[in-house]
Amino acid sequence: MSDDCGHARIHARVRDSPRLGPWVIWKLSHGKERRGRMASAPDRSVLVTGASSGIGYTVAQGLRARGYHVIASARKQEDVQRLSVEGFTAVQLDLANSASIRAAVEATLAHTGGRVYGLFNNGGFGQLGALEDITREALRAQFEVNVFGAHELTRLILPVMRAQGQGRIIQNSSLLGLVALKYRGAYNASKFALEALSDTLRQELRGTGIRVVLIEPGPITSRFRENAYRTFERTVLCENPDTANRGRIERWLNDQGSAGWFTLPAEAVLAKVIKALEHDNPSPRYFVTTLTYAFAFLKRALPDRALDALMARIQA
Ligand SMILES: NC(=O)c1ccc[n+]([C@@H]2O[C@H](COP(=O)([O-])OP(=O)(O)OC[C@H]3O[C@@H](n4cnc5c(N)ncnc54)[C@H](OP(=O)(O)O)[C@@H]3O)[C@@H](O)[C@H]2O)c1
C-alpha cells in the first residue's frame, strides 16, 4: 500500500471517530484559535517517541504521574513489552521505517479515540565522527531517524490536531541544533534541520491553535553517549579502524571535561516539556542546562572566528 493510502486511512479514522462527528470536526477546524487552552483531562493524550530509555522514558513517566494519557513508543518490541508491563499504553515505532510510523499512529488513535493533544518528538541518536569519515549512508541514516522520521510522524498527527483545533508539537532538539561542534557534524546537521523545520512549521501553523515548541537540552544523563559510540564503531570504525580521529572521539567519550559539570538529569527536560504542554502561550524554544544558555548567547554575540577560537580551546 502506498504512503498516501496509509495517510488516508489514518485520517479516515479521525473522521469516523465516534467522538468527532463531521459537524464537530468542522467546528473545531474552523473555530477561532484558542491559544494554548488546555484540553480537558480525558483528552490529554501525549505520544512520546524513543520512550525506551533516557529522556523519553523519564518524560513518559513524569507525564503519566501528572495525569496525562501517555502513549509510550519504542523501537524494539522487547521495550514495548516492558513498557506495557509497567502500565503504559505502549506502541512500537521505528522512526527509520515508514510502515512502522503509520502503524504506530493508527494504534495510538485507536487507544485515544482519535485524539492526540501532544506529540513529543524525542527518539533519536547521535552519529559521531569527523565529517571526512562520515559516509553518505551514515549521514542518510542520521537524517532518516532524527529528521525524516520525526517529520513523517508529525505530518500524520497534524490532521488530528487540526481537527481538534489545538495541539502541541514538541521537538527534542539540542544545544547542538544551535551551535556546531567538531566530530558531531552529522548529528549537528540533523538537529539544525529539525530547528529549521520547526521554525517553519511554527509560522505555517500560526492561528490554528497548534503550537510548535523546541526543547534545547545541553548534556543530559542518559545512554546517549554509549549508544553514539556503538553507532560510531558500526558505521565508521568498521570501515576505517585507523581513522586519525578515533583517539579524539574516545577521549571525548571517556572524559566529559567541563560539560560533565553542567550535566543535568532527564527530569530537567521533563520540566520544560510540561511547560510546552501546559503554558497558555508556550515559548518557541526552551533551553535546558547552563551550557545551552551560554552557547546560545555566544552564538549570537560573537563573530564566527571568535566562536571558532573559543570552540577550539574548549575542545582541544
Ligand atoms: N543526552 C543528551 O545529552 C542529549 C542532549 C541534547 C539532545 N538530546 C536528544 O534527546 C533525545 C533522546 O536522547 P537520550 O539522551 O534520552 O538518549 P538515549 O537514552 O540513547 O535515548 C534515545 C531514544 O531514542 C530512540 N531511538 C533511536 N533510534 C530510534 C529509531 N530509529 N526509532 C525510534 N526511536 C529511536 C532509542 O531507542 P532504542 O533504545 O531502541 O535505541 C531511545 O529510546 C534524542 O533526540 C537526543 O538527540 C540528548
The ligand as a Tripos MOL2 file, in Angstrom:
@<TRIPOS>MOLECULE
LIG
   48    52     1     0     0
SMALL
NO_CHARGES

@<TRIPOS>ATOM
      1 N1         21.5040   13.0920   26.3790 N.am      1 LIG1
      2 C1         21.8610   14.2840   25.9330 C.2       1 LIG1
      3 O1         22.8670   14.8450   26.3760 O.2       1 LIG1
      4 C2         21.0150   14.9890   24.8830 C.ar      1 LIG1
      5 C3         21.2660   16.3370   24.6550 C.ar      1 LIG1
      6 C4         20.5170   17.0120   23.6990 C.ar      1 LIG1
      7 C5         19.5380   16.3380   22.9940 C.ar      1 LIG1
      8 N2         19.2970   15.0230   23.2330 N.ar      1 LIG1
      9 C6         18.2460   14.3750   22.4480 C.3       1 LIG1
     10 O2         17.3850   13.6860   23.3160 O.3       1 LIG1
     11 C7         16.7510   12.6290   22.6000 C.3       1 LIG1
     12 C8         16.7470   11.3850   23.4870 C.3       1 LIG1
     13 O3         18.0820   11.0010   23.7520 O.3       1 LIG1
     14 P1         18.5640   10.4270   25.1670 P.3       1 LIG1
     15 O4         19.5650   11.3510   25.6940 O.co2     1 LIG1
     16 O5         17.4110   10.0550   26.0050 O.co2     1 LIG1
     17 O6         19.3900    9.1430   24.6780 O.3       1 LIG1
     18 P2         19.0300    7.5870   24.7090 P.3       1 LIG1
     19 O7         18.9200    7.1080   26.1150 O.co2     1 LIG1
     20 O8         20.0330    6.9520   23.8160 O.co2     1 LIG1
     21 O9         17.5680    7.5210   24.0800 O.3       1 LIG1
     22 C9         17.3590    7.6310   22.7010 C.3       1 LIG1
     23 C10        15.9810    7.1080   22.4000 C.3       1 LIG1
     24 O10        15.7270    7.2630   21.0080 O.3       1 LIG1
     25 C11        15.3470    6.0130   20.5000 C.3       1 LIG1
     26 N3         15.6420    5.7950   19.1190 N.ar      1 LIG1
     27 C12        16.8450    5.6760   18.4960 C.ar      1 LIG1
     28 N4         16.6680    5.3580   17.2070 N.ar      1 LIG1
     29 C13        15.3240    5.2670   17.0130 C.ar      1 LIG1
     30 C14        14.5040    4.9400   15.9140 C.ar      1 LIG1
     31 N5         15.0270    4.5920   14.7270 N.pl3     1 LIG1
     32 N6         13.1640    4.9450   16.0740 N.ar      1 LIG1
     33 C15        12.6090    5.2510   17.2630 C.ar      1 LIG1
     34 N7         13.3220    5.5390   18.3530 N.ar      1 LIG1
     35 C16        14.6740    5.5350   18.2160 C.ar      1 LIG1
     36 C17        16.0940    4.9990   21.3580 C.3       1 LIG1
     37 O11        15.5280    3.7080   21.1940 O.3       1 LIG1
     38 P3         16.4290    2.3630   21.3550 P.3       1 LIG1
     39 O12        16.5500    2.1450   22.8460 O.co2     1 LIG1
     40 O13        15.6350    1.3200   20.6590 O.co2     1 LIG1
     41 O14        17.7480    2.6390   20.7010 O.co2     1 LIG1
     42 C18        15.8760    5.6160   22.7220 C.3       1 LIG1
     43 O15        14.5960    5.3320   23.2070 O.3       1 LIG1
     44 C19        17.4910   12.4920   21.2830 C.3       1 LIG1
     45 O16        16.7330   13.0640   20.2420 O.3       1 LIG1
     46 C20        18.7500   13.3110   21.5020 C.3       1 LIG1
     47 O17        19.2270   13.8660   20.2920 O.3       1 LIG1
     48 C21        20.0180   14.3270   24.1580 C.ar      1 LIG1
@<TRIPOS>BOND
     1     1     2 1
     2     2     3 2
     3     2     4 1
     4     4     5 ar
     5     4    48 ar
     6     5     6 ar
     7     6     7 ar
     8     7     8 ar
     9     8     9 1
    10     8    48 ar
    11     9    10 1
    12     9    46 1
    13    10    11 1
    14    11    12 1
    15    11    44 1
    16    12    13 1
    17    13    14 1
    18    14    15 2
    19    14    16 1
    20    14    17 1
    21    17    18 1
    22    18    19 2
    23    18    20 1
    24    18    21 1
    25    21    22 1
    26    22    23 1
    27    23    24 1
    28    23    42 1
    29    24    25 1
    30    25    26 1
    31    25    36 1
    32    26    27 ar
    33    26    35 ar
    34    27    28 ar
    35    28    29 ar
    36    29    30 ar
    37    29    35 ar
    38    30    31 1
    39    30    32 ar
    40    32    33 ar
    41    33    34 ar
    42    34    35 ar
    43    36    37 1
    44    36    42 1
    45    37    38 1
    46    38    39 2
    47    38    40 1
    48    38    41 1
    49    42    43 1
    50    44    45 1
    51    44    46 1
    52    46    47 1
@<TRIPOS>SUBSTRUCTURE
     1 LIG1         1 GROUP 0 **** ****
